């Protein structure tokens, strides 16, 4: 006996078309901004500013990084700099359809920076504990995945030099919390809590839960779910 499965179909949600177009991510380099104080990352007492050389890259890797650096520079997430610090880039190969050219994602190896800087107290919620906050009355849910989440938190200019890297004989650094920095999850969670706590007080009829860059809105009715999701 064989069991055939059929795809699950969901009714259309016309309210999604009311979401402003600029709120949808259109690519992996799309970046928003939170109006929160910039994060200051501090060296440990006596620590030496980390400086690791950039190892050679294949032409395809270098070309992929050049494109991403250009896009991130245009968005303001990267700026050229001169820094005593340096961390190597490690291009990660993406899965591509057969016959298409190789593609790479830019990843910065920040292990030396993490070792040399002070670790903030962890503020990321435990997912199992978090889910216990779903109220029994909740029947409708909205899930929001925040694209390139850490990039929405500004970095204090006084510590930007710590996150420098080199490409094509130029040094660049981040103006936002970089992915791979040990304090990025905690600082992002703290920044989002500042914004979401205010929103939650204005919307007590629903519950909004946050786990790093994912939000879960729990509502007792479809109407409340739609209204608060669009707010």
N, C-alpha and C positions, 0 to 999 in steps of 0.2 A: 504494500500500500504506500502510495506517495502522497505527500502533502504539499500542495502548491501555495506559495505565499503571494499575496497581492500587495502592492504599495498602499500605504495609508494616505488618504487624501484629506486635506483640511479645507474648510470653507475659507473663502477670501476674507481678508480683514481690510475693508475699505479705509478705516481710520489711519492705517499706515501711510496712506498718501497725503495725510495732513501734516506729517512730520517734515519740517523744513529740509530741503535737499542738502543744505550744507552740513547737516548733522550726520549724514551717512558717510562712512569711510569709503573712499574710492580707490584706495591703494595702500600698500604697506608703509608708505612714507607720509601718509596724512597725519597731521598733528594739530591738536587743539591746545588750549591754554587755560589753566586755572589761575584765578586771581588770588593767589596765596603768597605768603612770604617765601623768598627763595631759600633753598636748603643749603646749609653750610656743612661741608664734609671736612673733618679735621684729622691731621696726621697724629699718630700716637707719639707721645713724648720720646724724643731721641730717634725717631724713625727717619730713615733716609728717603727722600723723594724717589719713588720708583722710576727706573729708566730701563726699559727692555727694548732691544732693537727690533725693527721690522724685518722679518725674514723674506726671502724672494718669493714672488707670486708668479703664477702662470699668466700669460697674456689675457686669457679669458677671465681669470679672477680679478686682475687689475682693472680690466674694462668694466666689469660689473660693479666694483667698488667705486670707480670714478663716477659712474652714473648715479649711484646712491648718495655719494658725497655731494654731488651737484644739487640733487633734489633736496637733501637735508639742509644744505647751505641756503638754498632759496627760501626754505621755510623758516630759517632763523635758528634751527636746532644745532647747527654747526657753524663755527667761525674759524678763520685762520688765526694762528697764534705762534708765539715763540715761547717754548716752555722747557724747563730742565727735566720734565717728566716725559715718558713715552711708554705706551703699551701697544703691543703688536695687534694687527688685525688678522683674524682667522676666517677666511671665506668658507662658508658652509654650502655644500652643493645641494641645490634643490632638485626635486624630482621633476623631470621634463618628459613630454611625450617622445616616443622613439622617432629619431630623425631630426629633432629640433636641437639647436645648439645648447651647450651647457649653460646653466644659470646658477648664480651664487647669491647667498644672503650674507651681508656684512655683519660679522660678529667681532667684537673687541675682547681680547683676553685681558680682563681686569683683575686677575688673581693677585698680582703683585701690589696693585693699588688697594685691594681689599685687605691684604695682609698688613699694609702700612697705615691704614686708617682706622679710626675708632668705630666700633660697631654699635649702632643705636639699639636700644631696648626693643625687642620684637613686638610689634603691635598687630600682626596679621592674625585674623580670627581663625580659630579651629573650625573646619567645615562641619564636623559632626555636632559640635556645640551650637554652631550658627543655625543649622537646620532645625534645631529644637525651638527656635524663635518663630517658626511659622505658626500663626494662630489657627486654632481649630475651625474658625469661621471662614478661613480663606478658601475660595472656590475657583478663583481666576488668578492667573499668574502672568507676569511679563518678565522676560529675561533680556538683559542688555549686556552685550559684550563690548567693552570700551577698547577701541583700536589704539595700538601704540601707547598704552596707558601711561607708562613712566615718563614719556616725553612731554606730558602736559604739566609736569611739575618743574618750575624754574630752579636753576642752580645758582648759588651765590657766586658772583664774579671773583670773589677772593679765593675760591677753591677750584675754579674751572681748569687751572693749569695742571691739576692732578690727573685729569682724564685725557690728556693729549695723545694723539697718534700721528703717524706720518704716512702720507701717500703721495706718490709722484713728486718726491723731494719737497713737499710742503707739510707743515704741521697744522693740524686742526684740533679743536677741542669742542666739548659740548656746552651748550648754554642751558640744557635741561638735564634731568636725572637720566643717566645712560642705562641701558639694559646691561645687566651683568654686574653692576655696582651693588655691593652687599646691602646698602641701606635703601635701595630703590623701592622694594616692596613695602617696607615700613613707612617711609616718607610719603609714598603714594597713598597708602591707607590712611595716614594721618591727615593728609591734605583733603582727600575725599570725604573723610568724616566731618571735617569743618564745614564743607558745603552741604552734605546730606543731612546732617543733624538739623540744620535750619529748615531744610525742605520737609523733613519728617515732622517737625513741630507744626508746620503749616498744613500738614495732611495727616492728622491723627487717625483717620478712618481706615488707613492702609498701613502695612508694615513693609519697610524697605530694608533688605539685607544686602550686605556687601562682602564679597570674598575676593580680595585683591582687585582684579579688573572686571569682575562680573557682578552684576546687580540683579537681585530677584525681588520683584514687587509682588506682594501678596494682598489680594483684594477680596472682599466678601461678595462682590457682584461684578458683572461684566461692565456695567456703566461706570462704576468706580475705577475699575482697572483701566478702561480707556481714558477717562478724564485725567486721572493722575499720571498715567504713562505719558500722555501728551503734554503735561504741564512741565 
